[in-house]
């Protein structure tokens, strides 16, 4: 009998990428001499939030870390 996949895993799966996609993003970053490579691109939203509201992001990350 197989169990159900936890809802947290299903939600976070939409941001998952393959190793090949990750390698391609790194390669593009190296070719462009990029200082930062973010993949998936939606991660830039987190970067922007961390720059605008660092204490809020740090508090949320700490809360997520405690629940893991």
PDB file of N, CA, C and O in Angstrom, chain B, residues numbered from 101:
ATOM      1  N   UNK B 101       0.845  -1.186   0.000  1.00  0.00           N
ATOM      2  CA  UNK B 101       0.000   0.000   0.000  1.00  0.00           C
ATOM      3  C   UNK B 101       0.883   1.239   0.000  1.00  0.00           C
ATOM      4  O   UNK B 101       1.855   1.319   0.751  1.00  0.00           O
ATOM      5  N   UNK B 102       0.545   2.185  -0.830  1.00  0.00           N
ATOM      6  CA  UNK B 102       1.334   3.401  -0.943  1.00  0.00           C
ATOM      7  C   UNK B 102       0.647   4.540  -0.208  1.00  0.00           C
ATOM      8  O   UNK B 102      -0.578   4.662  -0.215  1.00  0.00           O
ATOM      9  N   UNK B 103       1.465   5.367   0.425  1.00  0.00           N
ATOM     10  CA  UNK B 103       0.928   6.510   1.141  1.00  0.00           C
ATOM     11  C   UNK B 103       0.718   7.699   0.224  1.00  0.00           C
ATOM     12  O   UNK B 103       1.051   7.652  -0.960  1.00  0.00           O
ATOM     13  N   UNK B 104       0.171   8.747   0.771  1.00  0.00           N
ATOM     14  CA  UNK B 104      -0.053   9.973   0.016  1.00  0.00           C
ATOM     15  C   UNK B 104       1.147  10.900   0.168  1.00  0.00           C
ATOM     16  O   UNK B 104       1.813  10.921   1.203  1.00  0.00           O
ATOM     17  N   UNK B 105       1.403  11.654  -0.875  1.00  0.00           N
ATOM     18  CA  UNK B 105       2.475  12.643  -0.839  1.00  0.00           C
ATOM     19  C   UNK B 105       1.989  13.819   0.002  1.00  0.00           C
ATOM     20  O   UNK B 105       0.876  14.304  -0.204  1.00  0.00           O
ATOM     21  N   UNK B 106       2.808  14.288   0.951  1.00  0.00           N
ATOM     22  CA  UNK B 106       2.387  15.425   1.778  1.00  0.00           C
ATOM     23  C   UNK B 106       2.095  16.661   0.922  1.00  0.00           C
ATOM     24  O   UNK B 106       2.744  16.886  -0.099  1.00  0.00           O
ATOM     25  N   UNK B 107       1.123  17.447   1.346  1.00  0.00           N
ATOM     26  CA  UNK B 107       0.714  18.641   0.604  1.00  0.00           C
ATOM     27  C   UNK B 107       1.868  19.614   0.420  1.00  0.00           C
ATOM     28  O   UNK B 107       1.980  20.252  -0.627  1.00  0.00           O
ATOM     29  N   UNK B 108       2.739  19.736   1.441  1.00  0.00           N
ATOM     30  CA  UNK B 108       3.885  20.644   1.343  1.00  0.00           C
ATOM     31  C   UNK B 108       4.787  20.257   0.178  1.00  0.00           C
ATOM     32  O   UNK B 108       5.295  21.122  -0.536  1.00  0.00           O
ATOM     33  N   UNK B 109       4.981  18.982  -0.005  1.00  0.00           N
ATOM     34  CA  UNK B 109       5.842  18.493  -1.089  1.00  0.00           C
ATOM     35  C   UNK B 109       5.195  18.795  -2.436  1.00  0.00           C
ATOM     36  O   UNK B 109       5.876  19.229  -3.365  1.00  0.00           O
ATOM     37  N   UNK B 110       3.916  18.574  -2.549  1.00  0.00           N
ATOM     38  CA  UNK B 110       3.216  18.850  -3.809  1.00  0.00           C
ATOM     39  C   UNK B 110       3.268  20.326  -4.161  1.00  0.00           C
ATOM     40  O   UNK B 110       3.474  20.678  -5.323  1.00  0.00           O
ATOM     41  N   UNK B 111       3.085  21.190  -3.178  1.00  0.00           N
ATOM     42  CA  UNK B 111       3.123  22.634  -3.431  1.00  0.00           C
ATOM     43  C   UNK B 111       4.509  23.089  -3.873  1.00  0.00           C
ATOM     44  O   UNK B 111       4.635  23.891  -4.798  1.00  0.00           O
ATOM     45  N   UNK B 112       5.539  22.586  -3.221  1.00  0.00           N
ATOM     46  CA  UNK B 112       6.890  23.033  -3.547  1.00  0.00           C
ATOM     47  C   UNK B 112       7.404  22.420  -4.847  1.00  0.00           C
ATOM     48  O   UNK B 112       8.387  22.899  -5.412  1.00  0.00           O
ATOM     49  N   UNK B 113       6.761  21.391  -5.311  1.00  0.00           N
ATOM     50  CA  UNK B 113       7.197  20.708  -6.521  1.00  0.00           C
ATOM     51  C   UNK B 113       7.121  21.595  -7.765  1.00  0.00           C
ATOM     52  O   UNK B 113       7.878  21.389  -8.713  1.00  0.00           O
ATOM     53  N   UNK B 114       6.230  22.562  -7.772  1.00  0.00           N
ATOM     54  CA  UNK B 114       6.111  23.427  -8.946  1.00  0.00           C
ATOM     55  C   UNK B 114       7.357  24.279  -9.153  1.00  0.00           C
ATOM     56  O   UNK B 114       7.563  24.814 -10.242  1.00  0.00           O
ATOM     57  N   UNK B 115       8.186  24.412  -8.127  1.00  0.00           N
ATOM     58  CA  UNK B 115       9.422  25.175  -8.253  1.00  0.00           C
ATOM     59  C   UNK B 115      10.631  24.272  -8.501  1.00  0.00           C
ATOM     60  O   UNK B 115      11.753  24.760  -8.637  1.00  0.00           O
ATOM     61  N   UNK B 116      10.409  22.985  -8.560  1.00  0.00           N
ATOM     62  CA  UNK B 116      11.501  22.039  -8.763  1.00  0.00           C
ATOM     63  C   UNK B 116      11.971  22.088 -10.219  1.00  0.00           C
ATOM     64  O   UNK B 116      11.180  22.305 -11.137  1.00  0.00           O
ATOM     65  N   UNK B 117      13.276  21.883 -10.407  1.00  0.00           N
ATOM     66  CA  UNK B 117      13.843  21.827 -11.747  1.00  0.00           C
ATOM     67  C   UNK B 117      14.728  20.587 -11.841  1.00  0.00           C
ATOM     68  O   UNK B 117      15.130  20.012 -10.830  1.00  0.00           O
ATOM     69  N   UNK B 118      15.016  20.197 -13.065  1.00  0.00           N
ATOM     70  CA  UNK B 118      15.877  19.036 -13.258  1.00  0.00           C
ATOM     71  C   UNK B 118      17.341  19.451 -13.140  1.00  0.00           C
ATOM     72  O   UNK B 118      17.672  20.637 -13.170  1.00  0.00           O
ATOM     73  N   UNK B 119      18.199  18.462 -13.008  1.00  0.00           N
ATOM     74  CA  UNK B 119      19.636  18.739 -12.959  1.00  0.00           C
ATOM     75  C   UNK B 119      20.094  19.386 -14.255  1.00  0.00           C
ATOM     76  O   UNK B 119      20.959  20.262 -14.235  1.00  0.00           O
ATOM     77  N   UNK B 120      19.532  18.971 -15.377  1.00  0.00           N
ATOM     78  CA  UNK B 120      19.889  19.551 -16.671  1.00  0.00           C
ATOM     79  C   UNK B 120      19.503  21.018 -16.776  1.00  0.00           C
ATOM     80  O   UNK B 120      20.256  21.827 -17.318  1.00  0.00           O
ATOM     81  N   UNK B 121      18.323  21.360 -16.253  1.00  0.00           N
ATOM     82  CA  UNK B 121      17.889  22.758 -16.257  1.00  0.00           C
ATOM     83  C   UNK B 121      18.799  23.601 -15.369  1.00  0.00           C
ATOM     84  O   UNK B 121      19.131  24.738 -15.707  1.00  0.00           O
ATOM     85  N   UNK B 122      19.191  23.042 -14.246  1.00  0.00           N
ATOM     86  CA  UNK B 122      20.089  23.753 -13.341  1.00  0.00           C
ATOM     87  C   UNK B 122      21.446  23.976 -14.009  1.00  0.00           C
ATOM     88  O   UNK B 122      22.004  25.071 -13.939  1.00  0.00           O
ATOM     89  N   UNK B 123      21.970  22.941 -14.653  1.00  0.00           N
ATOM     90  CA  UNK B 123      23.259  23.051 -15.330  1.00  0.00           C
ATOM     91  C   UNK B 123      23.197  24.087 -16.451  1.00  0.00           C
ATOM     92  O   UNK B 123      24.139  24.856 -16.641  1.00  0.00           O
ATOM     93  N   UNK B 124      22.092  24.107 -17.190  1.00  0.00           N
ATOM     94  CA  UNK B 124      21.941  25.084 -18.276  1.00  0.00           C
ATOM     95  C   UNK B 124      21.909  26.505 -17.737  1.00  0.00           C
ATOM     96  O   UNK B 124      22.489  27.412 -18.334  1.00  0.00           O
ATOM     97  N   UNK B 125      21.238  26.701 -16.617  1.00  0.00           N
ATOM     98  CA  UNK B 125      21.177  28.033 -16.014  1.00  0.00           C
ATOM     99  C   UNK B 125      22.566  28.477 -15.537  1.00  0.00           C
ATOM    100  O   UNK B 125      22.949  29.634 -15.715  1.00  0.00           O
ATOM    101  N   UNK B 126      23.297  27.573 -14.946  1.00  0.00           N
ATOM    102  CA  UNK B 126      24.650  27.899 -14.494  1.00  0.00           C
ATOM    103  C   UNK B 126      25.531  28.237 -15.690  1.00  0.00           C
ATOM    104  O   UNK B 126      26.302  29.196 -15.651  1.00  0.00           O
ATOM    105  N   UNK B 127      25.413  27.450 -16.746  1.00  0.00           N
ATOM    106  CA  UNK B 127      26.205  27.712 -17.950  1.00  0.00           C
ATOM    107  C   UNK B 127      25.893  29.094 -18.528  1.00  0.00           C
ATOM    108  O   UNK B 127      26.806  29.840 -18.882  1.00  0.00           O
ATOM    109  N   UNK B 128      24.595  29.440 -18.623  1.00  0.00           N
ATOM    110  CA  UNK B 128      24.220  30.768 -19.115  1.00  0.00           C
ATOM    111  C   UNK B 128      24.798  31.855 -18.221  1.00  0.00           C
ATOM    112  O   UNK B 128      25.267  32.885 -18.705  1.00  0.00           O
ATOM    113  N   UNK B 129      24.762  31.619 -16.913  1.00  0.00           N
ATOM    114  CA  UNK B 129      25.319  32.598 -15.985  1.00  0.00           C
ATOM    115  C   UNK B 129      26.811  32.788 -16.171  1.00  0.00           C
ATOM    116  O   UNK B 129      27.308  33.914 -16.137  1.00  0.00           O
ATOM    117  N   UNK B 130      27.525  31.695 -16.365  1.00  0.00           N
ATOM    118  CA  UNK B 130      28.976  31.778 -16.586  1.00  0.00           C
ATOM    119  C   UNK B 130      29.264  32.491 -17.903  1.00  0.00           C
ATOM    120  O   UNK B 130      30.153  33.341 -17.967  1.00  0.00           O
ATOM    121  N   UNK B 131      28.523  32.153 -18.945  1.00  0.00           N
ATOM    122  CA  UNK B 131      28.721  32.794 -20.245  1.00  0.00           C
ATOM    123  C   UNK B 131      28.463  34.293 -20.187  1.00  0.00           C
ATOM    124  O   UNK B 131      29.118  35.063 -20.890  1.00  0.00           O
ATOM    125  N   UNK B 132      27.528  34.707 -19.367  1.00  0.00           N
ATOM    126  CA  UNK B 132      27.185  36.132 -19.237  1.00  0.00           C
ATOM    127  C   UNK B 132      28.003  36.822 -18.153  1.00  0.00           C
ATOM    128  O   UNK B 132      27.842  38.019 -17.916  1.00  0.00           O
ATOM    129  N   UNK B 133      28.877  36.068 -17.498  1.00  0.00           N
ATOM    130  CA  UNK B 133      29.684  36.589 -16.390  1.00  0.00           C
ATOM    131  C   UNK B 133      28.781  37.151 -15.287  1.00  0.00           C
ATOM    132  O   UNK B 133      29.066  38.188 -14.688  1.00  0.00           O
ATOM    133  N   UNK B 134      27.679  36.425 -15.041  1.00  0.00           N
ATOM    134  CA  UNK B 134      26.701  36.851 -14.044  1.00  0.00           C
ATOM    135  C   UNK B 134      27.254  36.669 -12.632  1.00  0.00           C
ATOM    136  O   UNK B 134      27.944  35.692 -12.343  1.00  0.00           O
ATOM    137  N   UNK B 135      26.947  37.596 -11.788  1.00  0.00           N
ATOM    138  CA  UNK B 135      27.363  37.512 -10.391  1.00  0.00           C
ATOM    139  C   UNK B 135      26.493  36.517  -9.622  1.00  0.00           C
ATOM    140  O   UNK B 135      26.957  35.851  -8.696  1.00  0.00           O
ATOM    141  N   UNK B 136      25.222  36.430 -10.025  1.00  0.00           N
ATOM    142  CA  UNK B 136      24.264  35.545  -9.361  1.00  0.00           C
ATOM    143  C   UNK B 136      23.466  34.787 -10.414  1.00  0.00           C
ATOM    144  O   UNK B 136      23.079  35.350 -11.438  1.00  0.00           O
ATOM    145  N   UNK B 137      23.229  33.523 -10.156  1.00  0.00           N
ATOM    146  CA  UNK B 137      22.366  32.706 -11.017  1.00  0.00           C
ATOM    147  C   UNK B 137      21.192  32.253 -10.155  1.00  0.00           C
ATOM    148  O   UNK B 137      21.381  31.645  -9.101  1.00  0.00           O
ATOM    149  N   UNK B 138      19.994  32.550 -10.609  1.00  0.00           N
ATOM    150  CA  UNK B 138      18.801  32.185  -9.851  1.00  0.00           C
ATOM    151  C   UNK B 138      17.945  31.270 -10.707  1.00  0.00           C
ATOM    152  O   UNK B 138      17.550  31.619 -11.820  1.00  0.00           O
ATOM    153  N   UNK B 139      17.668  30.098 -10.168  1.00  0.00           N
ATOM    154  CA  UNK B 139      16.813  29.181 -10.894  1.00  0.00           C
ATOM    155  C   UNK B 139      15.944  28.420  -9.902  1.00  0.00           C
ATOM    156  O   UNK B 139      16.470  27.888  -8.924  1.00  0.00           O
ATOM    157  N   UNK B 140      14.660  28.349 -10.112  1.00  0.00           N
ATOM    158  CA  UNK B 140      13.917  28.963 -11.195  1.00  0.00           C
ATOM    159  C   UNK B 140      13.861  30.479 -11.043  1.00  0.00           C
ATOM    160  O   UNK B 140      14.163  31.021  -9.979  1.00  0.00           O
ATOM    161  N   UNK B 141      13.482  31.137 -12.095  1.00  0.00           N
ATOM    162  CA  UNK B 141      13.505  32.606 -12.115  1.00  0.00           C
ATOM    163  C   UNK B 141      12.594  33.222 -11.065  1.00  0.00           C
ATOM    164  O   UNK B 141      12.805  34.365 -10.660  1.00  0.00           O
ATOM    165  N   UNK B 142      11.609  32.501 -10.629  1.00  0.00           N
ATOM    166  CA  UNK B 142      10.713  33.016  -9.587  1.00  0.00           C
ATOM    167  C   UNK B 142      11.478  33.321  -8.300  1.00  0.00           C
ATOM    168  O   UNK B 142      10.990  34.068  -7.451  1.00  0.00           O
ATOM    169  N   UNK B 143      12.664  32.753  -8.152  1.00  0.00           N
ATOM    170  CA  UNK B 143      13.484  33.020  -6.972  1.00  0.00           C
ATOM    171  C   UNK B 143      13.890  34.473  -6.836  1.00  0.00           C
ATOM    172  O   UNK B 143      14.202  34.929  -5.736  1.00  0.00           O
ATOM    173  N   UNK B 144      13.889  35.211  -7.945  1.00  0.00           N
ATOM    174  CA  UNK B 144      14.240  36.630  -7.873  1.00  0.00           C
ATOM    175  C   UNK B 144      13.250  37.407  -7.016  1.00  0.00           C
ATOM    176  O   UNK B 144      13.602  38.440  -6.447  1.00  0.00           O
ATOM    177  N   UNK B 145      12.026  36.924  -6.920  1.00  0.00           N
ATOM    178  CA  UNK B 145      11.034  37.572  -6.050  1.00  0.00           C
ATOM    179  C   UNK B 145      11.518  37.517  -4.607  1.00  0.00           C
ATOM    180  O   UNK B 145      11.403  38.499  -3.873  1.00  0.00           O
ATOM    181  N   UNK B 146      12.059  36.369  -4.198  1.00  0.00           N
ATOM    182  CA  UNK B 146      12.588  36.246  -2.838  1.00  0.00           C
ATOM    183  C   UNK B 146      13.788  37.157  -2.615  1.00  0.00           C
ATOM    184  O   UNK B 146      13.943  37.738  -1.541  1.00  0.00           O
ATOM    185  N   UNK B 147      14.625  37.278  -3.620  1.00  0.00           N
ATOM    186  CA  UNK B 147      15.786  38.165  -3.511  1.00  0.00           C
ATOM    187  C   UNK B 147      15.316  39.602  -3.318  1.00  0.00           C
ATOM    188  O   UNK B 147      15.836  40.318  -2.463  1.00  0.00           O
ATOM    189  N   UNK B 148      14.329  40.029  -4.113  1.00  0.00           N
ATOM    190  CA  UNK B 148      13.802  41.389  -3.996  1.00  0.00           C
ATOM    191  C   UNK B 148      13.174  41.618  -2.623  1.00  0.00           C
ATOM    192  O   UNK B 148      13.386  42.662  -2.006  1.00  0.00           O
ATOM    193  N   UNK B 149      12.406  40.645  -2.150  1.00  0.00           N
ATOM    194  CA  UNK B 149      11.799  40.781  -0.824  1.00  0.00           C
ATOM    195  C   UNK B 149      12.855  40.864   0.277  1.00  0.00           C
ATOM    196  O   UNK B 149      12.721  41.645   1.219  1.00  0.00           O
ATOM    197  N   UNK B 150      13.895  40.060   0.151  1.00  0.00           N
ATOM    198  CA  UNK B 150      14.958  40.071   1.154  1.00  0.00           C
ATOM    199  C   UNK B 150      15.676  41.411   1.175  1.00  0.00           C
ATOM    200  O   UNK B 150      16.134  41.852   2.229  1.00  0.00           O
ATOM    201  N   UNK B 151      15.776  42.055   0.037  1.00  0.00           N
ATOM    202  CA  UNK B 151      16.416  43.381  -0.015  1.00  0.00           C
ATOM    203  C   UNK B 151      15.504  44.463   0.533  1.00  0.00           C
ATOM    204  O   UNK B 151      15.968  45.394   1.191  1.00  0.00           O
ATOM    205  N   UNK B 152      14.200  44.346   0.266  1.00  0.00           N
ATOM    206  CA  UNK B 152      13.254  45.365   0.709  1.00  0.00           C
ATOM    207  C   UNK B 152      12.839  45.198   2.171  1.00  0.00           C
ATOM    208  O   UNK B 152      12.702  46.177   2.904  1.00  0.00           O
ATOM    209  N   UNK B 153      12.644  43.953   2.581  1.00  0.00           N
ATOM    210  CA  UNK B 153      12.140  43.662   3.930  1.00  0.00           C
ATOM    211  C   UNK B 153      12.985  42.566   4.586  1.00  0.00           C
ATOM    212  O   UNK B 153      12.477  41.475   4.844  1.00  0.00           O
ATOM    213  N   UNK B 154      14.250  42.834   4.856  1.00  0.00           N
ATOM    214  CA  UNK B 154      15.119  41.772   5.353  1.00  0.00           C
ATOM    215  C   UNK B 154      14.665  41.136   6.664  1.00  0.00           C
ATOM    216  O   UNK B 154      14.774  39.921   6.824  1.00  0.00           O
ATOM    217  N   UNK B 155      14.165  41.922   7.592  1.00  0.00           N
ATOM    218  CA  UNK B 155      13.772  41.345   8.878  1.00  0.00           C
ATOM    219  C   UNK B 155      12.568  40.415   8.729  1.00  0.00           C
ATOM    220  O   UNK B 155      12.482  39.400   9.421  1.00  0.00           O
ATOM    221  N   UNK B 156      11.653  40.747   7.848  1.00  0.00           N
ATOM    222  CA  UNK B 156      10.477  39.907   7.622  1.00  0.00           C
ATOM    223  C   UNK B 156      10.908  38.570   7.005  1.00  0.00           C
ATOM    224  O   UNK B 156      10.458  37.507   7.433  1.00  0.00           O
ATOM    225  N   UNK B 157      11.773  38.635   6.009  1.00  0.00           N
ATOM    226  CA  UNK B 157      12.231  37.422   5.343  1.00  0.00           C
ATOM    227  C   UNK B 157      13.031  36.552   6.317  1.00  0.00           C
ATOM    228  O   UNK B 157      12.860  35.333   6.340  1.00  0.00           O
ATOM    229  N   UNK B 158      13.895  37.165   7.113  1.00  0.00           N
ATOM    230  CA  UNK B 158      14.688  36.399   8.077  1.00  0.00           C
ATOM    231  C   UNK B 158      13.803  35.727   9.113  1.00  0.00           C
ATOM    232  O   UNK B 158      14.051  34.581   9.485  1.00  0.00           O
ATOM    233  N   UNK B 159      12.787  36.415   9.577  1.00  0.00           N
ATOM    234  CA  UNK B 159      11.864  35.833  10.554  1.00  0.00           C
ATOM    235  C   UNK B 159      11.112  34.656   9.948  1.00  0.00           C
ATOM    236  O   UNK B 159      10.930  33.628  10.601  1.00  0.00           O
ATOM    237  N   UNK B 160      10.677  34.803   8.705  1.00  0.00           N
ATOM    238  CA  UNK B 160       9.938  33.724   8.033  1.00  0.00           C
ATOM    239  C   UNK B 160      10.851  32.510   7.793  1.00  0.00           C
ATOM    240  O   UNK B 160      10.440  31.368   7.995  1.00  0.00           O
ATOM    241  N   UNK B 161      12.071  32.768   7.368  1.00  0.00           N
ATOM    242  CA  UNK B 161      13.021  31.661   7.146  1.00  0.00           C
ATOM    243  C   UNK B 161      13.318  30.941   8.457  1.00  0.00           C
ATOM    244  O   UNK B 161      13.412  29.714   8.483  1.00  0.00           O
ATOM    245  N   UNK B 162      13.463  31.684   9.532  1.00  0.00           N
ATOM    246  CA  UNK B 162      13.719  31.067  10.835  1.00  0.00           C
ATOM    247  C   UNK B 162      12.531  30.205  11.253  1.00  0.00           C
ATOM    248  O   UNK B 162      12.714  29.107  11.778  1.00  0.00           O
ATOM    249  N   UNK B 163      11.322  30.694  11.023  1.00  0.00           N
ATOM    250  CA  UNK B 163      10.123  29.922  11.368  1.00  0.00           C
ATOM    251  C   UNK B 163      10.051  28.647  10.531  1.00  0.00           C
ATOM    252  O   UNK B 163       9.684  27.588  11.040  1.00  0.00           O
ATOM    253  N   UNK B 164      10.398  28.748   9.259  1.00  0.00           N
ATOM    254  CA  UNK B 164      10.390  27.557   8.402  1.00  0.00           C
ATOM    255  C   UNK B 164      11.441  26.560   8.847  1.00  0.00           C
ATOM    256  O   UNK B 164      11.210  25.352   8.797  1.00  0.00           O
ATOM    257  N   UNK B 165      12.578  27.043   9.277  1.00  0.00           N
ATOM    258  CA  UNK B 165      13.665  26.179   9.718  1.00  0.00           C
ATOM    259  C   UNK B 165      13.299  25.432  11.001  1.00  0.00           C
ATOM    260  O   UNK B 165      13.676  24.273  11.171  1.00  0.00           O
ATOM    261  N   UNK B 166      12.582  26.077  11.884  1.00  0.00           N
ATOM    262  CA  UNK B 166      12.175  25.447  13.138  1.00  0.00           C
ATOM    263  C   UNK B 166      11.152  24.342  12.901  1.00  0.00           C
ATOM    264  O   UNK B 166      11.118  23.351  13.630  1.00  0.00           O
ATOM    265  N   UNK B 167      10.320  24.516  11.878  1.00  0.00           N
ATOM    266  CA  UNK B 167       9.271  23.526  11.620  1.00  0.00           C
ATOM    267  C   UNK B 167       9.791  22.321  10.843  1.00  0.00           C
ATOM    268  O   UNK B 167       9.098  21.309  10.734  1.00  0.00           O
ATOM    269  N   UNK B 168      10.996  22.421  10.305  1.00  0.00           N
ATOM    270  CA  UNK B 168      11.532  21.310   9.497  1.00  0.00           C
ATOM    271  C   UNK B 168      12.035  20.179  10.356  1.00  0.00           C
ATOM    272  O   UNK B 168      12.514  19.173   9.832  1.00  0.00           O
TER     273      UNK B 168
END
